[in-house]
Structures are given as C-alpha cells and as structure tokens.
Amino acid sequence: MHTAQTLFAGSTILTRERERACANLRGPGKAPIELLTLWTELMLAAFGIECLIKATWVKQGHELAQGGKYVPMCQNERHQLVPLSQVAGIKLDVREADVLERLSIIARTIGRYPIPKHAHETCPRQFYRQTGSLLSWSSDDDRVVENFVRRLKIELRKGDATPTA
C-alpha cells in the first residue's frame, strides 16, 4: 500500500500542477511544460492501482516472491489491470473494466514511451462499454478510478489493527 500511495502522490502532484498551469494560461506564448503531464499522471495512477491489486492478492495469502524472485499473479501480466483484478477476485462493473483497460494501455504505451510496442495497442477499438480511442480521458474516468481505488483501500484495511493511509 505504501508504494501505491507514493505513486498516487506523484500523480496527484502532477495533476495539480497541470491544472494550475491551465488556469493561469494567458494569451499566446510558450505553453508551460506542466501541460504535457496527463499521460504520465495516468501511468502513475495505473501503477498505483496495480500495487493495490497485488496487495489484495498478498492479503489473500498468496506470495509475490519466492527464493528472492518475483512470482507473477498470472502469465503475461504486462500491467493489465483487468486480468490482474480478475485473478485477485476483485469484481469489476462494466464501467470499471472499460476505464481500467484503457488505463492499462496508457500505462504500457504513451505514458512511458513515444510509441507502443505494438501499433495495434493504440488503435481505436471496442472496450467493455464503448468503442473508440484510448487517447481520450475525462473527469468521469477520473471518478471511476478514484472510486475503484477507494474501494480497494477499504477492502485492504478490513481486519487490520492499524489502518494505513
């Protein structure tokens, strides 16, 4: 949970700075660098969610390391939040699955690299709820992520003697 919190903190700070820069835009001129952080914000959030999913897996009694070596939850994990949630027994509604699928693709592609490893990853496609491009993100998507993270944190705190933030 600690690593998830540090990733969420980084994402939140970048978001706050980007929103501040947008609010202070005045007329023509050079755009501030803070306007370039959206995909990185989402990548950090995706990796934070992955940490919470893995924390859920560990809380269920599974191990993520044996003999000093990482043990994946499933084959070809590749930061795919929907399959990881399914393996961990975390139920997703259609909207959550849609947002987490797009967030996973963003984290694996434009959040980290200038191009995806495979071109088909960023092509418009059918997601769980909609057809379209992953290159769109809205405040509704942010709310779905926030609610999902809140739900995971609540589940992880159940039964803990000393809850953590």
N, C-alpha and C positions, 0 to 999 in steps of 0.2 A: 504494500500500500504506500510505503514511503516513496518508492521510485515513481509510482503513479502520480503522487502529489507533486513531486518535483517537475515532472513533465507537464502536468496541468498548470503549474505555476508559470512555467516558461511560456506556454500557450496563452495564458491569461495576460501576462505582461505584454507580449507581442500584440495581442488583440487591443488592449487598452491604448498602446502607443499608436497603432494604426488608426484607431477611431479618433484619437486626439488629433493626429495629423490631418485626417479627413475634415474634421470640424474646423480646423484652422486654415484650410486652403483659401487663398485669396488671389483671384485673378491669374493671369498667365505667369509662367515661370517654371523653374525646375521643380518637378514633383519630389516630395521628400521620400527617402528610402523606406520609411515605415509603411508606405502604400504597397510594398512588394511582399509583405509577410503572410498574406492569407493562407497560402498553401502550406507554409511551414507551421503556422498555428494549428492547422488541421492535422498535419502529420504528428505533431507533438501530442495532440489530444488522442489520436488513434493509438499511439504507442502507450499512452497512459491507460487507455481502456484495455489494451492487451495485457498490461500488468495487472489490472483488476480482475480480468478473466482468469489469468494464471494464479492469482491469489485465491480466487474461488476454488480452483482446481486443487491447490495445495491444501486449503481448509477442508476439502472433502477427503483428505488422506492420501492423495496422490503425491508423487515426487517429480520434481523438475530437474533433479540432478542425481546421478549415481556414480560413484567412483570418480568424482571430480569432473564429470562430463554432463552436459546438458541432455536431458531426455525430453524430446518433443511430445506435446499432447497428442498430436496426430501427424500422419505423413504430410509432407509438403505444407507446413504451417503457413509460411510466407506472409505473416501479418494479416491473415484473412480472419477478420473478426467474427463473421457469421459462423463459419465452421468451428472456430475455437469456442464460441458460445454454445454451440450445439453439443460439442464434446463435453463441455463443463456442465451440461444440463441446464443452461440458462435459457429460459423461454423468451423468444422474441416475437413481438407482434409484427405485422407486415411493414408498418412504417419504420420500426427499429431495424428490421432486416434490410430495408431499402437504404436507409441512411448509413448503416454500418458497412454495407457492401461498397457504397460509393466512397466512404471514408477510408476503407482499406485500400482501394485502388489509388486514391490520392496519396496515401502514406507510402505506397510502394513505387509511385511514379513521380508526378510533378511536385510532390512535397520534398523529394530528395534529389532528384536528377532532372536534367533538362528534357530528357526523353524517356519513355517507358522502355523496359527491357524487351517487351513485345508490343508492336504497334496496336494490335487488337485491343489491348487493355484500355486505351483511352478513346476508343471509337464509341459513338452513340450505340446504346443497346437497351434491351429490356431488363429493368431491375425488378425487384419484387412488386413494386407498386406502380412504377411509371416507366415509360420509355424515354430515353434522352441521353444527354451528355452528363458525365460526371463532373464536368467543368462548371457546373452551376452549384451554388451553395446559398442557402437562405437562413434567415433568422428562425424559421420553422425547423430547419435541420439542426440548428444550434440548440433549440429547445428539446428536440428528441435526444440529442447527445447528452445534454445536462440532466434530463430525467433518467436516462439509462445509467449514467454514472452515479447519480443519487441512489438509484435502486440497488446497484451493485455494492455501494458503500454500506448501505443499510444492512444488506444480507451478510456482508463480511463482518459487521460489528455484532451481529446476533451471537449471543453466547460468550462474547469477550468480556472479561472482568474489567479491563481498562480500554475503552474505545479510543481509537486514534482518529485524528482529523483527516 
